[in-house]
Amino acid sequence: MLDEIYRQAGLTDDDINRMSSYAEGKDEFYGSEAYGKLFDYFEGSGEMPYGVAKCRDEAPDDWILEYLGLS
C-alpha cells in the first residue's frame, strides 16, 4: 500500500528512502520534496480533511506521517 501511494504521489527512490528518517525525526519532513508531493496527493484526492490542509485542525505533516502509519 505504501509503495503504491508513494508512486502515485510521484516520490522518487531517494524520497522513499528518506521517509523513515522523517518519521524518526532525523530529517525535517515539513518543507521536503516528499512532503510537498504527498501533501498535493492527499489534498487533491480529498483524503486529507480540509481543516488539516489549512492547518486549522492539525498540522498536515503530522497528519501525513500518521496516515501512512509512520508515527
N, C-alpha and C positions, 0 to 999 in steps of 0.2 A: 504494500500500500504506500509506504513512504517513497519508494523509488518512483512509483507512478506519479505521485504528487510532485516530487522534485522535477521530474522530466517535463510534466505538463506546465509547471511554473517556469521552466527554462533554466534551471540551475545547471551550472557546469559541473564537471567532475570535481574541480577544486572547491566550488561552493559546497557540494555534498560532503566532501571530506572534512570541511571545516565545521559542519553542523554540530558535531559532538563538542568541539571546543567552545562554540557559542552556548550550548546547553550547560556546560560545566562552568561557564563564566570566565574562561581563559581568554576569550576574544570577545569584543563588543559586537553583539548581533545587530542592535539598532544602528542603522546607517550603512550596514554592509550591503553588498550587491545581492546576497542571498535574501536578506530581509526585504529589500525593495521588490525583488521578483516574487517572493512569497506573499507579501502584502498585496501586490497587484493581483495575483492569482486569487487569493481568498476574498478580497473585496469585490473583484469582478465577477466571481462565481456566486456571490451572495451568501457564502458560508460564514463570512465574518459579519457579526452584528454591526449595524450602523453606529451604535454608541461606542463600540470598540474602535471602529475605523476612525472615528472622530475624537478619540481619546477621552470620551466622556465617562464611560463605564469601567474601562480597563485599558491598560497600555497594549497597543497592538503587538508589540514584540513579545510580551509575556503571553498574550493570547495565542500567538502562532506557535511558540515553543510548547505550550500546554496542549494545544490541539494536536500537535504532532507526537505528543507523548514524550517529549524530551526534557521536561522539567518536573 
